[in-house]
Amino acid sequence: MFFSGLAADFMLEGTSQVRTVMVITDHPEAMRTSLMEGLHRGISQWEVQGGYTGAQRTMLYCTIYRSQVQDLKYIISSVDPKAFAVIGVAQRAFEGTTFSRLQ
């Protein structure tokens, strides 16, 4: 069963090990600090406005490894149980210095 799961995962997602995360929260400082310390990842931040409510909130964005998803969920629920999060799949993530080697 384990190998069947791995095979299915590979067929659906390919070799991707990277996840993108958007977290919309009312507690950006605490969330940003907790995510950076807990996951050892950098965070980007934007001020956003809700399309339905018009409320001003903060969106945090980062990339994590697939193995960090459970830690991410725990951190989010601990810091802001009312936060809204979207976890996506990315095929690749790399820093600016890597661009020249990809050509």
MISE-808247 format. One record per residue (C-alpha): residue number from 1; x, y, z; residue in three letters; chain. Coordinates in nm, 4 decimals, decimal comma. Each point is the difference from the previous one (the first is absolute). Layout:
# MISE-808247
node pos=NUM	px=X	py=Y	pz=Z	code=ALA	unit=A
...
***
This chain:
# MISE-808247
node pos=1	px=0,0000	py=0,0000	pz=0,0000	code=MET	unit=A
node pos=2	px=0,2838	py=0,2367	pz=0,0857	code=PHE	unit=A
node pos=3	px=0,1649	py=-0,0431	pz=-0,3405	code=PHE	unit=A
node pos=4	px=-0,3341	py=0,0339	pz=-0,1763	code=SER	unit=A
node pos=5	px=-0,0478	py=0,3321	pz=0,1792	code=GLY	unit=A
node pos=6	px=0,3447	py=0,1182	pz=-0,1035	code=LEU	unit=A
node pos=7	px=-0,0639	py=-0,1021	pz=-0,3588	code=ALA	unit=A
node pos=8	px=-0,3366	py=0,1782	pz=-0,0064	code=ALA	unit=A
node pos=9	px=0,1550	py=0,3114	pz=0,1541	code=ASP	unit=A
node pos=10	px=0,2768	py=0,0001	pz=-0,2603	code=PHE	unit=A
node pos=11	px=-0,2496	py=-0,0433	pz=-0,2855	code=MET	unit=A
node pos=12	px=-0,2174	py=0,2862	pz=0,1251	code=LEU	unit=A
node pos=13	px=0,2704	py=0,2465	pz=0,1029	code=GLU	unit=A
node pos=14	px=0,3197	py=-0,1076	pz=-0,1689	code=GLY	unit=A
node pos=15	px=0,3166	py=0,0580	pz=0,1979	code=THR	unit=A
node pos=16	px=-0,1255	py=0,3134	pz=0,1741	code=SER	unit=A
node pos=17	px=0,1063	py=0,0289	pz=0,3618	code=GLN	unit=A
node pos=18	px=-0,0894	py=0,3685	pz=0,0324	code=VAL	unit=A
node pos=19	px=-0,3214	py=0,1590	pz=0,1234	code=ARG	unit=A
node pos=20	px=-0,1036	py=0,3633	pz=-0,0201	code=THR	unit=A
node pos=21	px=-0,1922	py=0,1442	pz=0,2907	code=VAL	unit=A
node pos=22	px=-0,2209	py=0,3077	pz=0,0284	code=MET	unit=A
node pos=23	px=-0,1246	py=0,0862	pz=0,3469	code=VAL	unit=A
node pos=24	px=-0,2441	py=0,2843	pz=0,0586	code=ILE	unit=A
node pos=25	px=0,0024	py=0,1024	pz=0,3641	code=THR	unit=A
node pos=26	px=-0,0901	py=0,2733	pz=0,2465	code=ASP	unit=A
node pos=27	px=0,3216	py=-0,0741	pz=0,1933	code=HIS	unit=A
node pos=28	px=0,2776	py=0,0471	pz=-0,2581	code=PRO	unit=A
node pos=29	px=0,2896	py=0,0700	pz=0,2363	code=GLU	unit=A
node pos=30	px=-0,0606	py=-0,3059	pz=0,2179	code=ALA	unit=A
node pos=31	px=-0,0732	py=-0,2196	pz=-0,3039	code=MET	unit=A
node pos=32	px=0,3052	py=0,1184	pz=-0,1933	code=ARG	unit=A
node pos=33	px=0,2315	py=-0,0547	pz=0,2969	code=THR	unit=A
node pos=34	px=-0,1447	py=-0,3437	pz=0,0779	code=SER	unit=A
node pos=35	px=0,0240	py=-0,1170	pz=-0,3614	code=LEU	unit=A
node pos=36	px=0,3567	py=0,1251	pz=-0,0437	code=MET	unit=A
node pos=37	px=0,1166	py=-0,1556	pz=0,3261	code=GLU	unit=A
node pos=38	px=-0,2009	py=-0,3215	pz=-0,0291	code=GLY	unit=A
node pos=39	px=0,0641	py=-0,0745	pz=-0,3671	code=LEU	unit=A
node pos=40	px=0,3281	py=0,1870	pz=-0,0571	code=HIS	unit=A
node pos=41	px=-0,1406	py=0,1633	pz=-0,3130	code=ARG	unit=A
node pos=42	px=-0,0184	py=0,3574	pz=-0,1234	code=GLY	unit=A
node pos=43	px=-0,3358	py=0,1761	pz=-0,0185	code=ILE	unit=A
node pos=44	px=-0,1367	py=0,2640	pz=-0,2378	code=SER	unit=A
node pos=45	px=-0,2813	py=0,2236	pz=0,1194	code=GLN	unit=A
node pos=46	px=-0,2723	py=0,2080	pz=-0,1647	code=TRP	unit=A
node pos=47	px=-0,2839	py=0,2094	pz=0,1341	code=GLU	unit=A
node pos=48	px=-0,3219	py=-0,1226	pz=-0,1647	code=VAL	unit=A
node pos=49	px=-0,3657	py=0,0972	pz=0,0022	code=GLN	unit=A
node pos=50	px=-0,2809	py=-0,2538	pz=0,0139	code=GLY	unit=A
node pos=51	px=-0,2134	py=0,0020	pz=-0,3130	code=GLY	unit=A
node pos=52	px=-0,3195	py=-0,0783	pz=0,1886	code=TYR	unit=A
node pos=53	px=0,0462	py=0,1766	pz=0,3340	code=THR	unit=A
node pos=54	px=0,2443	py=0,2702	pz=-0,1013	code=GLY	unit=A
node pos=55	px=0,1985	py=-0,0781	pz=0,3167	code=ALA	unit=A
node pos=56	px=0,3712	py=0,0779	pz=0,0023	code=GLN	unit=A
node pos=57	px=0,2138	py=-0,3041	pz=0,0790	code=ARG	unit=A
node pos=58	px=0,3517	py=-0,1261	pz=-0,0607	code=THR	unit=A
node pos=59	px=0,0999	py=-0,2795	pz=-0,2350	code=MET	unit=A
node pos=60	px=0,3209	py=-0,1930	pz=0,0655	code=LEU	unit=A
node pos=61	px=0,1590	py=-0,2100	pz=-0,2737	code=TYR	unit=A
node pos=62	px=0,2771	py=-0,2585	pz=0,0138	code=CYS	unit=A
node pos=63	px=0,1197	py=-0,3245	pz=-0,1505	code=THR	unit=A
node pos=64	px=0,0484	py=-0,3100	pz=0,2117	code=ILE	unit=A
node pos=65	px=0,0883	py=-0,3629	pz=-0,0518	code=TYR	unit=A
node pos=66	px=-0,2803	py=-0,2536	pz=-0,0163	code=ARG	unit=A
node pos=67	px=0,1266	py=-0,1520	pz=0,3244	code=SER	unit=A
node pos=68	px=-0,0637	py=0,3327	pz=0,1802	code=GLN	unit=A
node pos=69	px=-0,3743	py=0,0186	pz=-0,0745	code=VAL	unit=A
node pos=70	px=-0,1092	py=-0,1520	pz=0,3318	code=GLN	unit=A
node pos=71	px=0,2295	py=0,2360	pz=0,1927	code=ASP	unit=A
node pos=72	px=-0,1450	py=0,2904	pz=-0,1977	code=LEU	unit=A
node pos=73	px=-0,3577	py=-0,0986	pz=0,0881	code=LYS	unit=A
node pos=74	px=0,0914	py=-0,0281	pz=0,3672	code=TYR	unit=A
node pos=75	px=0,1677	py=0,3425	pz=0,0042	code=ILE	unit=A
node pos=76	px=-0,2909	py=0,1698	pz=-0,1776	code=ILE	unit=A
node pos=77	px=-0,2631	py=-0,1510	pz=0,2293	code=SER	unit=A
node pos=78	px=0,2062	py=0,0890	pz=0,3086	code=SER	unit=A
node pos=79	px=0,0585	py=0,3630	pz=-0,0958	code=VAL	unit=A
node pos=80	px=-0,3293	py=0,0919	pz=-0,1698	code=ASP	unit=A
node pos=81	px=-0,2773	py=-0,2625	pz=-0,0109	code=PRO	unit=A
node pos=82	px=-0,2043	py=0,2350	pz=-0,2211	code=LYS	unit=A
node pos=83	px=0,2745	py=0,0366	pz=-0,2629	code=ALA	unit=A
node pos=84	px=-0,0731	py=-0,1012	pz=-0,3586	code=PHE	unit=A
node pos=85	px=0,2715	py=-0,2048	pz=-0,1714	code=ALA	unit=A
node pos=86	px=0,0498	py=-0,1379	pz=-0,3493	code=VAL	unit=A
node pos=87	px=0,2663	py=-0,2614	pz=-0,0675	code=ILE	unit=A
node pos=88	px=0,0982	py=-0,0475	pz=-0,3633	code=GLY	unit=A
node pos=89	px=0,2428	py=-0,2183	pz=-0,1903	code=VAL	unit=A
node pos=90	px=0,3041	py=0,1434	pz=-0,1759	code=ALA	unit=A
node pos=91	px=0,2214	py=-0,1920	pz=-0,2371	code=GLN	unit=A
node pos=92	px=0,3164	py=0,1902	pz=0,0913	code=ARG	unit=A
node pos=93	px=0,1304	py=0,2665	pz=0,2303	code=ALA	unit=A
node pos=94	px=0,3401	py=0,1649	pz=-0,0288	code=PHE	unit=A
node pos=95	px=0,1813	py=0,3187	pz=0,0933	code=GLU	unit=A
node pos=96	px=0,1208	py=0,2724	pz=-0,2357	code=GLY	unit=A
node pos=97	px=0,3549	py=-0,1342	pz=-0,0210	code=THR	unit=A
node pos=98	px=-0,1380	py=-0,3210	pz=-0,1503	code=THR	unit=A
node pos=99	px=-0,1552	py=0,1762	pz=-0,3014	code=PHE	unit=A
node pos=100	px=0,3285	py=0,0281	pz=-0,1896	code=SER	unit=A
node pos=101	px=0,0687	py=-0,3733	pz=0,0359	code=ARG	unit=A
node pos=102	px=-0,3438	py=-0,0947	pz=-0,1404	code=LEU	unit=A
node pos=103	px=0,0574	py=0,1434	pz=-0,3450	code=GLN	unit=A
***
